[in-house]
Amino acid sequence: MLSLTLGTLLCCLATVAGSYARFVLHTTRLDQNHLSMAAVVPLVLIAACLARPFRISRGEMIVIFSMALIGATMPTYFIGKLIANITVPYYLATPENQWAIHFGSDLANYAVLGRGPALEWFFEGLPRGATIPWGVWMVPIFWWLTVIAAFYGCCLCLMVLLRKQWMDYERVEYPLMEMPLAVVEDPGPGSGWLRIPVTRSPLFWIGFGIPMFMILWNVGSYFSSTFPTISWRFPDLEFGRQFPPIRMRLYPMIVGFSYFIKLDILLSLWLFNLLTNLEVGMFNRLGFEAGANEEYSTKPLSVAAQTMGAFIVMVSVGFYMARDHLRAVFRKAFRGAPEIDDSDEVMSYRAATIGFGVCACYLVVWHYQTGMELKFIPLFLIGCLVIYLGITRVIAETGLIALRAPLMPQPFALFLLGSEVLTQRTMVSIALSYTWCSDTKTTIMPSLAHSLRLYDTIRGHRKALLGVILLAMTAGVGASFFYTIYAGYETGAANYGGIFTGGLAQFPWDNLVKKTKDPFATQWKPIAFMAIGMVVTSVLMLVRYRYPAWPLHPVGFAAGPVIPASYLLLSFLTAWFIKQAILSVGGIRGYRAGKPFFIGLILGHFVGAGVSFVVDMVWFPGQGHSVPFSD
């Protein structure tokens, strides 16, 4: 009961703190990665200070951490953007942007907040003596909660169905969990005052001290603009005017995470990052463009489409490789095959299979009711499946702390069909779909995959852990909605920044106007680049299958050029050289001996960023300073 209470509290705190940090303090974003500071710092404090006096077991700490990890995916990049997209259509509509002309009566009234004092007060602040008009929010929140439930249900059921395939059969390593697993490791008898075993290594404290010193040193510049700072960034590397600059950013934390990535993947991440840069430069010299860039997607569009092709092949081949496992799953789900054991899953294969089908059907019905044509819905939802499952698989294999979509599902489906064959209602529904499917910088599917990975280390009956996940989802969504709306009326959502009033908020509706006024047929250039990406990825997979020693991994081609991985070439390269040297000299024993140093690099950054956050909260509320993670 203590673990559930503490986990629920931290889950809600992670959502509130994420919104508070970005919207009110304007400081380091606590929820911008797939391993959030809002989840890691509490885990460290609990393991170091509370576990022993309150007798919190390793399994309980995993439960607490997983709940905070799930909650941290929700505040700004999901619920925040959702609330923004249902409030801006009427508030920011002007004769100049022509929104109202183009969505007209086709915009589902039950899905957005209509004109009136409640809308104005949300953006401009509550008048003195007035109370928050919660009543007007009930209808849109209810209907969007059903969409969230269906989306989360699809993610959870899919991760349950694929868990055994990924963990037991393919041996995916989930390197992002190396640090949390080290923190919750059983200290054993006679551990002294250092409860976390990895902290007993001098190497840990050397690694911990490097980012900690850098961050604390830079805190001095918060109080004096003339104070010298230690930079994370170096001059960009450029091959010529037509070649995009290669960002030279060295983050100790990224080096720490990268140490746990396989060498072939690490090599491929930085090498394909570099090769893609050369490819874009050559296209620029030739004056060739695939089309206009798309928001929330990789830029330029040629790279976005190319890496989308890579994602399509990765996901498709993944399902093909899992065909025997999925056959067994369906035999268990529909025939009750007794020889197939699903007792180690958090939910039965029957519940997961039926649940996925029901949730997916609801998403089809929802989008059809909001005006989306049946010929568009399958392409859009297949694009969603490719993006979310592809991102999750890449993160599970690479340990990248942040990864965005190569190409969002909306333009993916539009390029295939063309907008000229779609009705105006469909175009409006597409704009509305950005409410739940837009910026993928934090999404729930990777956190569910990592939670199941952590649960795999807990002995005992795992079915009870389903309640933990559902409780975290419910508490996190509820707290995110409540605090974002409450803070809007208290401080004015117009002060929140780009998500609510800037280009990020206006994009779905500006995009509606742009594509409606300038309809297009099937876009063959992006499709051609998707085909190129599919061919290259297929060849890389085939070569690896025929020649296991082949040093290039297809996941590097798929993820290396994608934001923000495309900014981290120097960090990847540094980690690759270090790991290569350690393995060459000390072998696997040397690799294991070096792990405390790199876990120290990670934890030092998280703890230092936490200190910076507290300094901003006390001395610089509303004018905070960002400690970069992997931007």
C-alpha positions as CSV (number, residue, x, y, z in Angstrom):
1,M,0.0,0.0,0.0
2,L,2.9,2.4,0.8
3,S,4.4,1.9,-2.7
4,L,1.0,2.5,-4.4
5,T,0.4,5.6,-2.3
6,L,3.9,7.0,-2.9
7,G,3.8,6.0,-6.6
8,T,0.5,7.8,-7.1
9,L,1.7,10.9,-5.3
10,L,4.9,11.0,-7.4
11,C,3.0,10.3,-10.6
12,C,0.8,13.3,-9.9
13,L,3.8,15.4,-8.8
14,A,5.6,14.5,-12.0
15,T,2.7,15.8,-14.1
16,V,2.2,19.0,-12.1
17,A,5.9,19.7,-11.8
18,G,6.4,19.2,-15.6
19,S,3.6,21.8,-16.3
20,Y,4.8,24.1,-13.6
21,A,8.4,24.1,-14.8
22,R,7.5,24.9,-18.4
23,F,4.5,27.1,-18.1
24,V,5.1,29.1,-14.9
25,L,8.7,28.9,-14.0
26,H,10.0,28.8,-17.6
27,T,13.0,26.7,-16.4
28,T,14.5,23.3,-17.1
29,R,11.8,21.1,-18.6
30,L,11.2,18.1,-16.4
31,D,9.2,16.1,-19.0
32,Q,11.0,16.6,-22.3
33,N,12.6,13.1,-22.4
34,H,11.7,9.4,-22.3
35,L,13.5,9.2,-19.0
36,S,12.3,12.2,-17.1
37,M,14.1,14.1,-14.3
38,A,10.7,14.2,-12.5
39,A,10.9,10.4,-12.3
40,V,14.7,9.9,-11.7
41,V,15.4,12.4,-9.0
42,P,12.6,11.1,-6.7
43,L,13.8,7.5,-7.3
44,V,17.3,8.4,-6.2
45,L,16.0,10.2,-3.1
46,I,13.8,7.3,-2.1
47,A,16.6,4.7,-2.7
48,A,19.2,6.8,-0.8
49,C,17.1,8.2,2.1
50,L,13.7,6.4,2.5
51,A,14.2,2.8,1.5
52,R,16.0,1.7,4.6
53,P,13.9,3.5,7.4
54,F,10.6,2.7,5.7
55,R,11.7,-0.8,4.6
56,I,10.8,-0.2,0.9
57,S,11.8,-3.2,-1.1
58,R,13.4,-3.3,-4.5
59,G,10.1,-4.4,-6.1
60,E,8.3,-1.5,-4.4
61,M,10.8,1.0,-5.7
62,I,10.3,-0.4,-9.2
63,V,6.6,0.1,-8.8
64,I,7.0,3.6,-7.5
65,F,9.5,4.6,-10.3
66,S,7.3,3.1,-13.1
67,M,4.3,5.1,-12.0
68,A,6.3,8.3,-12.0
69,L,7.8,7.3,-15.4
70,I,4.4,6.9,-16.9
71,G,3.0,10.1,-15.4
72,A,6.0,12.2,-16.6
73,T,5.0,11.5,-20.2
74,M,1.8,13.5,-19.9
75,P,2.0,17.1,-18.8
76,T,3.2,19.4,-21.6
77,Y,3.9,17.4,-24.8
78,F,0.6,15.5,-24.5
79,I,-2.1,16.9,-22.3
80,G,-0.7,20.4,-22.6
81,K,-0.8,20.3,-26.4
82,L,-4.2,18.6,-26.3
83,I,-5.7,21.4,-24.2
84,A,-4.0,24.0,-26.5
85,N,-5.5,22.5,-29.6
86,I,-9.0,22.4,-28.3
87,T,-8.9,26.0,-27.1
88,V,-7.0,28.0,-29.8
89,P,-9.4,27.4,-32.7
90,Y,-11.8,30.1,-31.5
91,Y,-9.5,32.1,-29.3
92,L,-6.8,32.8,-31.9
93,A,-9.1,32.8,-34.9
94,T,-8.8,36.2,-36.8
95,P,-10.0,37.4,-40.2
96,E,-6.4,37.4,-41.3
97,N,-5.6,33.7,-40.5
98,Q,-9.0,32.6,-42.0
99,W,-9.4,29.7,-39.5
100,A,-13.1,30.2,-38.9
101,I,-13.8,30.3,-42.7
102,H,-12.1,27.0,-43.3
103,F,-13.3,25.0,-40.3
104,G,-16.8,26.6,-40.2
105,S,-19.5,24.2,-39.1
106,D,-17.3,21.2,-39.7
107,L,-15.5,21.5,-36.4
108,A,-17.1,19.1,-33.8
109,N,-18.4,21.4,-31.1
110,Y,-18.1,18.7,-28.5
111,A,-14.4,18.4,-29.1
112,V,-13.3,22.0,-28.6
113,L,-14.0,24.9,-26.1
114,G,-16.4,27.4,-27.7
115,R,-16.4,31.1,-27.6
116,G,-17.3,32.8,-24.3
117,P,-15.9,34.2,-21.0
118,A,-14.6,30.7,-20.0
119,L,-12.3,30.6,-23.0
120,E,-11.1,34.2,-22.6
121,W,-10.5,33.8,-18.9
122,F,-8.4,30.7,-19.5
123,F,-6.0,32.6,-21.7
124,E,-6.1,36.0,-19.9
125,G,-6.6,35.0,-16.3
126,L,-9.6,34.8,-14.0
127,P,-11.3,38.2,-13.1
128,R,-11.3,39.1,-9.4
129,G,-14.2,37.4,-7.7
130,A,-14.9,34.9,-10.5
131,T,-14.6,31.1,-10.1
132,I,-13.2,28.7,-12.5
133,P,-16.0,27.6,-14.9
134,W,-15.3,23.9,-14.7
135,G,-18.7,23.1,-16.2
136,V,-17.9,24.2,-19.7
137,W,-14.9,21.9,-19.8
138,M,-16.8,18.7,-18.9
139,V,-18.0,17.8,-22.4
140,P,-14.8,18.3,-24.4
141,I,-12.7,16.7,-21.6
142,F,-15.1,13.7,-21.4
143,W,-14.8,13.0,-25.1
144,W,-11.0,13.5,-25.2
145,L,-10.7,11.2,-22.2
146,T,-12.3,8.5,-24.3
147,V,-9.7,9.0,-27.0
148,I,-6.9,9.0,-24.5
149,A,-8.2,5.8,-23.0
150,A,-8.4,4.1,-26.4
151,F,-4.9,5.4,-27.4
152,Y,-3.4,4.3,-24.0
153,G,-5.2,1.0,-24.3
154,C,-3.7,0.3,-27.7
155,C,-0.2,1.1,-26.4
156,L,-0.6,-1.1,-23.3
157,C,-2.1,-4.1,-25.1
158,L,0.5,-3.9,-27.9
159,M,3.4,-3.9,-25.4
160,V,1.9,-6.9,-23.6
161,L,1.5,-8.8,-26.8
162,L,5.1,-8.1,-27.9
163,R,6.9,-8.2,-24.5
164,K,8.0,-11.8,-24.6
165,Q,9.1,-11.5,-28.3
166,W,11.3,-8.5,-27.5
167,M,12.7,-9.6,-24.1
168,D,12.9,-13.4,-24.3
169,Y,13.3,-14.2,-28.0
170,E,15.1,-11.2,-29.5
171,R,16.9,-10.2,-26.3
172,V,16.4,-6.5,-26.7
173,E,18.5,-4.9,-24.0
174,Y,16.6,-1.7,-23.0
175,P,19.9,0.2,-22.2
176,L,17.9,3.2,-20.9
177,M,17.0,1.1,-17.8
178,E,20.6,0.4,-16.8
179,M,20.8,3.4,-14.5
180,P,17.4,2.9,-12.7
181,L,18.2,-0.8,-12.2
182,A,21.5,0.1,-10.7
183,V,19.7,2.6,-8.3
184,V,17.2,0.0,-7.1
185,E,19.8,-2.8,-6.8
186,D,19.6,-4.7,-3.5
187,P,22.3,-3.3,-1.2
188,G,22.8,-6.6,0.6
189,P,23.8,-7.0,4.3
190,G,26.3,-4.6,5.9
191,S,26.0,-2.0,3.2
192,G,26.7,0.9,5.5
193,W,25.3,4.3,4.9
194,L,25.6,4.1,1.1
195,R,22.3,2.4,0.3
196,I,22.8,2.4,-3.5
197,P,25.5,-0.2,-4.3
198,V,26.9,1.6,-7.4
199,T,27.8,4.6,-5.2
200,R,30.4,2.6,-3.4
201,S,32.7,2.8,-6.4
202,P,35.2,5.7,-6.6
203,L,34.6,5.7,-10.4
204,F,31.0,6.5,-9.8
205,W,31.8,9.7,-7.9
206,I,34.3,10.8,-10.6
207,G,31.7,10.4,-13.2
208,F,29.1,12.0,-10.9
209,G,31.3,15.0,-10.3
210,I,31.9,16.0,-13.9
211,P,28.3,17.1,-14.9
212,M,27.5,18.1,-11.3
213,F,30.5,20.5,-11.3
214,M,29.6,21.9,-14.7
215,I,26.0,22.6,-13.8
216,L,26.7,24.1,-10.4
217,W,29.5,26.2,-11.9
218,N,27.0,27.6,-14.5
219,V,24.5,28.3,-11.8
220,G,26.7,31.2,-10.9
221,S,25.9,32.9,-14.2
222,Y,22.2,33.0,-13.1
223,F,23.1,35.7,-10.6
224,S,25.7,37.5,-12.7
225,S,25.6,37.8,-16.5
226,T,29.4,38.3,-16.6
227,F,30.2,35.1,-14.8
228,P,32.0,32.7,-17.1
229,T,30.2,29.5,-18.0
230,I,31.2,26.0,-19.1
231,S,29.6,25.4,-22.5
232,W,28.0,22.1,-23.6
233,R,28.2,23.3,-27.2
234,F,31.1,23.8,-29.6
235,P,31.3,25.5,-33.0
236,D,29.3,23.7,-35.6
237,L,31.1,21.6,-38.2
238,E,30.3,22.7,-41.7
239,F,31.4,21.2,-45.1
240,G,30.2,24.1,-47.2
241,R,27.4,26.7,-47.6
242,Q,24.9,24.2,-49.0
243,F,25.6,21.6,-46.3
244,P,23.6,21.9,-43.1
245,P,25.7,22.5,-40.0
246,I,26.5,19.5,-37.8
247,R,25.8,20.4,-34.2
248,M,28.8,19.8,-32.0
249,R,27.2,19.3,-28.6
250,L,28.9,17.2,-25.9
251,Y,26.5,16.2,-23.1
252,P,28.1,14.0,-20.3
253,M,24.7,12.4,-19.7
254,I,24.3,11.3,-23.3
255,V,27.8,9.9,-23.2
256,G,26.8,8.0,-20.1
257,F,23.7,6.5,-21.7
258,S,25.6,5.8,-24.9
259,Y,28.1,3.6,-23.1
260,F,25.3,1.0,-22.7
261,I,24.4,1.0,-26.4
262,K,25.9,-1.8,-28.6
263,L,28.9,-0.7,-30.5
264,D,27.4,-1.4,-33.9
265,I,24.4,0.6,-33.1
266,L,26.5,3.4,-31.6
267,L,28.7,3.5,-34.7
268,S,25.7,3.5,-37.0
269,L,24.0,6.4,-35.1
270,W,26.8,8.8,-35.7
271,L,27.9,7.5,-39.1
272,F,24.5,7.7,-40.7
273,N,24.0,11.1,-39.1
274,L,27.1,12.3,-40.9
275,L,26.2,10.6,-44.2
276,T,22.7,12.0,-44.2
277,N,24.2,15.5,-43.7
278,L,26.3,14.9,-46.8
279,E,23.2,13.7,-48.7
280,V,21.2,16.8,-47.8
281,G,24.2,19.0,-48.9
282,M,24.4,17.4,-52.3
283,F,20.6,17.8,-52.8
284,N,21.0,21.5,-51.9
285,R,23.8,21.9,-54.4
286,L,21.6,20.4,-57.1
287,G,18.6,22.5,-56.0
288,F,16.5,19.4,-55.4
289,E,13.7,19.5,-52.8
290,A,11.2,16.8,-51.8
291,G,8.7,19.4,-50.7
292,A,7.9,21.7,-47.8
293,N,8.9,20.7,-44.3
294,E,6.3,19.4,-41.9
295,E,5.9,20.5,-38.2
296,Y,6.8,17.9,-35.5
297,S,8.7,15.9,-38.2
298,T,12.4,15.7,-39.1
299,K,13.7,18.3,-41.5
300,P,14.2,18.5,-44.4
301,L,11.3,16.5,-45.9
302,S,13.6,14.3,-47.9
303,V,15.2,13.0,-44.7
304,A,11.9,12.8,-42.9
305,A,10.4,10.6,-45.7
306,Q,13.6,8.5,-46.0
307,T,13.7,7.7,-42.3
308,M,9.9,7.1,-42.3
309,G,10.6,4.4,-44.9
310,A,13.2,2.9,-42.5
311,F,10.6,2.9,-39.7
312,I,8.1,1.1,-41.9
313,V,10.5,-1.7,-42.7
314,M,11.6,-2.0,-39.1
315,V,8.0,-2.3,-37.8
316,S,7.0,-4.6,-40.6
317,V,10.0,-6.9,-40.2
318,G,9.5,-6.8,-36.5
319,F,6.0,-8.2,-36.9
320,Y,7.3,-10.8,-39.4
321,M,9.9,-12.0,-37.0
322,A,7.3,-12.2,-34.3
323,R,4.9,-14.3,-36.4
324,D,5.4,-17.5,-34.5
325,H,5.0,-15.8,-31.2
326,L,1.9,-13.9,-32.4
327,R,0.3,-17.2,-33.7
328,A,0.8,-18.6,-30.2
329,V,-0.7,-15.5,-28.7
330,F,-3.8,-15.8,-30.8
331,R,-4.1,-19.5,-30.1
332,K,-4.1,-18.7,-26.4
333,A,-6.5,-15.7,-26.8
334,F,-9.1,-17.5,-29.0
335,R,-8.6,-21.2,-28.3
336,G,-7.3,-21.2,-24.8
337,A,-4.3,-23.3,-25.7
338,P,-3.1,-24.7,-22.4
339,E,0.5,-25.3,-23.5
340,I,1.0,-21.5,-24.0
341,D,1.8,-19.7,-20.7
342,D,0.8,-16.1,-20.3
343,S,1.0,-16.1,-16.5
344,D,4.1,-13.9,-16.5
345,E,2.3,-11.1,-18.3
346,V,0.5,-8.2,-16.6
347,M,-2.7,-9.2,-18.5
348,S,-3.8,-12.3,-20.3
349,Y,-3.3,-12.6,-24.1
350,R,-7.0,-12.8,-24.5
351,A,-7.6,-9.5,-22.7
352,A,-4.7,-7.8,-24.6
353,T,-5.9,-9.0,-28.0
354,I,-9.5,-8.1,-27.5
355,G,-8.5,-4.9,-25.8
356,F,-6.3,-3.8,-28.6
357,G,-9.1,-4.5,-31.1
358,V,-11.7,-2.6,-29.2
359,C,-9.5,0.4,-28.6
360,A,-8.4,0.5,-32.3
361,C,-12.1,0.3,-33.4
362,Y,-13.0,3.2,-31.1
363,L,-10.3,5.4,-32.6
364,V,-11.7,4.5,-36.1
365,V,-15.2,5.5,-35.0
366,W,-14.0,8.7,-33.2
367,H,-12.2,10.0,-36.3
368,Y,-15.1,9.0,-38.6
369,Q,-17.5,10.9,-36.3
370,T,-15.3,14.0,-36.4
371,G,-15.5,14.0,-40.2
372,M,-12.5,11.9,-41.4
373,E,-13.3,9.8,-44.4
374,L,-12.9,6.0,-44.2
375,K,-10.3,5.9,-47.0
376,F,-8.1,8.2,-45.0
377,I,-8.5,6.6,-41.5
378,P,-6.6,3.4,-42.1
379,L,-3.6,5.2,-43.6
380,F,-3.5,7.6,-40.7
381,L,-3.8,4.9,-38.0
382,I,-1.2,2.7,-39.7
383,G,1.1,5.8,-39.7
384,C,0.4,6.1,-36.0
385,L,1.3,2.5,-35.4
386,V,4.5,2.8,-37.3
387,I,5.5,6.0,-35.5
388,Y,4.7,5.0,-31.9
389,L,5.9,1.4,-32.2
390,G,9.0,2.4,-34.2
391,I,10.0,5.0,-31.7
392,T,9.5,2.5,-28.9
393,R,11.5,-0.2,-30.6
394,V,14.4,2.3,-31.4
395,I,14.5,3.5,-27.8
396,A,14.4,0.0,-26.4
397,E,17.4,-1.0,-28.6
398,T,19.4,2.2,-28.5
399,G,18.7,3.8,-25.1
400,L,18.2,7.2,-26.7
401,I,16.7,9.4,-24.1
402,A,14.8,11.5,-26.6
403,L,13.5,10.8,-30.1
404,R,10.8,12.5,-32.2
405,A,8.9,11.2,-35.2
406,P,10.6,11.1,-38.6
407,L,7.3,12.0,-40.3
408,M,4.0,12.5,-38.6
409,P,1.1,10.2,-39.5
410,Q,-1.1,13.1,-40.9
411,P,1.3,14.2,-43.7
412,F,2.3,10.5,-44.2
413,A,-1.3,9.7,-45.2
414,L,-1.8,13.0,-47.1
415,F,1.2,12.3,-49.2
416,L,-0.1,8.9,-50.2
417,L,-3.7,10.0,-51.0
418,G,-3.3,13.7,-51.8
419,S,-5.5,16.4,-50.3
420,E,-7.4,17.1,-53.5
421,V,-9.5,14.0,-53.1
422,L,-10.5,14.7,-49.5
423,T,-13.5,16.6,-48.3
424,Q,-13.3,19.7,-46.2
425,R,-14.6,17.8,-43.2
426,T,-11.7,15.4,-43.5
427,M,-9.2,18.3,-43.5
428,V,-10.8,19.7,-40.4
429,S,-10.7,16.3,-38.7
430,I,-7.0,16.0,-39.6
431,A,-6.3,19.4,-37.9
432,L,-8.2,18.1,-34.9
433,S,-6.2,14.9,-34.8
434,Y,-3.1,16.9,-33.9
435,T,-4.8,17.2,-30.5
436,W,-3.7,13.7,-29.5
437,C,-1.1,12.9,-32.1
438,S,1.5,15.7,-32.6
439,D,4.8,16.2,-30.8
440,T,6.2,12.7,-29.9
441,K,9.0,13.9,-27.8
442,T,7.4,12.1,-24.9
443,T,4.9,9.4,-25.4
444,I,3.5,6.7,-23.2
445,M,4.4,3.6,-25.2
446,P,8.2,3.7,-24.4
447,S,7.4,4.2,-20.7
448,L,5.1,1.2,-20.8
449,A,7.7,-0.9,-22.6
450,H,10.3,0.1,-20.0
451,S,7.9,-0.5,-17.1
452,L,7.3,-4.1,-18.4
453,R,11.1,-4.5,-18.6
454,L,11.4,-3.5,-15.0
455,Y,8.5,-5.7,-13.9
456,D,10.3,-8.6,-15.6
457,T,12.9,-8.4,-12.8
458,I,10.2,-8.8,-10.1
459,R,9.4,-12.3,-8.9
460,G,5.9,-13.2,-8.1
461,H,2.4,-12.8,-9.6
462,R,2.6,-10.0,-12.2
463,K,-1.1,-9.7,-13.0
464,A,-1.5,-7.4,-10.0
465,L,0.9,-4.9,-11.7
466,L,-1.8,-4.1,-14.3
467,G,-3.5,-2.2,-11.6
468,V,-0.3,-0.2,-11.0
469,I,-0.2,0.8,-14.7
470,L,-3.9,1.7,-14.8
471,L,-3.7,3.7,-11.6
472,A,-0.7,5.7,-12.9
473,M,-2.5,6.4,-16.2
474,T,-5.6,7.6,-14.4
475,A,-3.8,9.7,-11.8
476,G,-1.4,11.2,-14.3
477,V,-4.1,12.2,-16.9
478,G,-6.4,13.6,-14.1
479,A,-3.6,15.6,-12.5
480,S,-2.4,17.0,-15.9
481,F,-5.9,18.1,-16.9
482,F,-6.6,19.7,-13.5
483,Y,-3.4,21.6,-13.1
484,T,-3.1,22.8,-16.6
485,I,-6.6,24.2,-16.6
486,Y,-6.3,25.6,-13.1
487,A,-3.0,27.3,-13.7
488,G,-4.4,28.8,-17.0
489,Y,-7.1,30.6,-15.0
490,E,-4.7,31.6,-12.3
491,T,-1.8,32.9,-14.4
492,G,-3.3,33.2,-17.9
493,A,-2.4,30.5,-20.5
494,A,-1.4,33.2,-22.9
495,N,1.8,33.4,-20.7
496,Y,2.5,29.7,-21.3
497,G,4.5,30.2,-24.4
498,G,4.5,28.7,-27.9
499,I,2.4,25.7,-27.0
500,F,-0.6,27.9,-26.3
501,T,-0.2,31.0,-28.4
502,G,2.8,30.6,-30.6
503,G,3.6,28.7,-33.8
504,L,3.2,25.3,-32.1
505,A,-0.4,26.1,-31.1
506,Q,-1.3,27.7,-34.5
507,F,0.3,25.1,-36.7
508,P,-2.6,22.5,-37.0
509,W,-5.1,25.3,-38.0
510,D,-2.6,27.2,-40.2
511,N,-1.8,24.0,-41.9
512,L,-5.5,23.3,-42.5
513,V,-5.8,26.7,-44.3
514,K,-2.7,26.2,-46.3
515,K,-3.5,22.7,-47.5
516,T,-7.2,23.6,-48.2
517,K,-6.3,26.6,-50.2
518,D,-3.6,24.8,-52.1
519,P,-4.8,21.2,-52.6
520,F,-2.4,18.6,-54.1
521,A,-2.4,15.2,-55.6
522,T,-0.3,12.2,-54.4
523,Q,3.2,13.5,-53.6
524,W,5.6,11.2,-55.5
525,K,8.8,12.8,-54.3
526,P,8.3,12.0,-50.6
527,I,7.0,8.6,-51.5
528,A,10.2,8.0,-53.6
529,F,12.3,8.9,-50.6
530,M,10.2,6.6,-48.4
531,A,10.9,3.8,-50.9
532,I,14.7,4.6,-50.8
533,G,14.6,4.4,-47.0
534,M,12.8,1.1,-47.2
535,V,15.3,-0.3,-49.7
536,V,18.4,0.8,-47.7
537,T,17.0,-0.6,-44.5
538,S,16.0,-3.9,-46.1
539,V,19.5,-4.2,-47.6
540,L,21.1,-3.4,-44.2
541,M,19.0,-6.1,-42.5
542,L,19.8,-8.6,-45.2
543,V,23.5,-8.0,-45.0
544,R,23.4,-8.3,-41.2
545,Y,21.5,-11.6,-41.6
546,R,24.0,-13.0,-44.1
547,Y,27.1,-11.6,-42.4
548,P,26.6,-11.2,-38.6
549,A,29.9,-9.4,-38.2
550,W,28.7,-6.5,-40.4
551,P,29.3,-3.4,-38.3
552,L,26.4,-1.2,-39.4
553,H,23.0,-1.6,-37.8
554,P,19.7,-0.5,-39.6
555,V,18.4,1.1,-36.4
556,G,21.2,3.7,-36.8
557,F,20.0,4.6,-40.3
558,A,16.5,4.9,-39.0
559,A,17.3,7.0,-35.9
560,G,20.6,8.8,-36.5
561,P,19.2,11.6,-38.7
562,V,16.0,12.1,-36.5
563,I,15.8,15.0,-34.1
564,P,17.2,15.2,-31.5
565,A,19.6,12.3,-32.2
566,S,20.8,14.3,-35.2
567,Y,22.3,16.9,-32.7
568,L,24.3,14.4,-30.8
569,L,26.9,13.2,-33.2
570,L,29.8,14.4,-31.0
571,S,28.3,12.7,-27.9
572,F,27.8,9.4,-29.8
573,L,31.3,9.6,-31.3
574,T,32.9,10.2,-28.0
575,A,31.1,7.3,-26.3
576,W,31.9,5.0,-29.2
577,F,35.7,5.8,-29.0
578,I,35.7,5.3,-25.2
579,K,33.7,2.0,-25.3
580,Q,35.8,0.7,-28.2
581,A,39.0,1.4,-26.3
582,I,37.7,-0.2,-23.1
583,L,36.6,-3.3,-24.8
584,S,39.8,-3.6,-26.8
585,V,42.0,-3.3,-23.7
586,G,39.9,-4.9,-20.9
587,G,37.3,-6.9,-22.7
588,I,33.9,-7.5,-21.1
589,R,35.5,-7.4,-17.6
590,G,36.7,-3.9,-18.4
591,Y,33.3,-2.9,-19.7
592,R,31.6,-4.0,-16.5
593,A,34.3,-2.3,-14.4
594,G,33.6,1.0,-16.2
595,K,29.8,1.0,-15.7
596,P,29.8,2.9,-12.4
597,F,31.6,5.9,-14.0
598,F,29.0,6.2,-16.8
599,I,26.1,5.7,-14.4
600,G,27.7,8.6,-12.4
601,L,27.7,10.8,-15.5
602,I,23.9,10.2,-15.9
603,L,23.0,10.7,-12.2
604,G,25.3,13.7,-11.8
605,H,23.5,15.4,-14.6
606,F,20.0,14.6,-13.2
607,V,20.9,15.7,-9.7
608,G,22.7,18.8,-10.9
609,A,19.7,19.7,-13.1
610,G,17.5,19.2,-10.0
611,V,19.6,21.7,-8.0
612,S,19.3,24.2,-10.9
613,F,15.6,23.7,-10.8
614,V,15.4,24.5,-7.1
615,V,17.6,27.6,-7.6
616,D,15.2,28.8,-10.3
617,M,12.2,28.1,-8.2
618,V,13.5,30.1,-5.3
619,W,15.3,33.0,-6.9
620,F,14.1,33.2,-10.5
621,P,10.4,32.2,-10.7
622,G,9.1,33.0,-14.2
623,Q,12.7,33.8,-15.5
624,G,14.3,30.4,-15.2
625,H,17.3,28.8,-16.9
626,S,17.3,25.6,-18.9
627,V,19.9,22.9,-18.3
628,P,20.0,21.1,-21.7
629,F,19.4,17.3,-21.7
630,S,19.5,16.2,-25.3
631,D,18.1,19.1,-27.3
